[in-house]
């Protein structure tokens, strides 16, 4: 048996509104942001979320656990 322990977030790369807070230049340059650049912004946001969870001792609240048979 395997156990998967994860902290996950799901984002829609086509939702431009989620990037406005992460990058002040995004709104004026939407067409210039590639999928890779959008992904990088979201990865940085995810890492900041994890840091915030650790600081506030809230990691256990967002962890998911899945058991998998071999």
Buried (B, 14 or more C-beta within 10 A) or exposed (E): EEEEEEEEEEBEEEEEEBBEEBBEEBEEEEEEBEEEEBEBBBEEBBEEEBEEBEEEEEEEEEEEEEEEEE
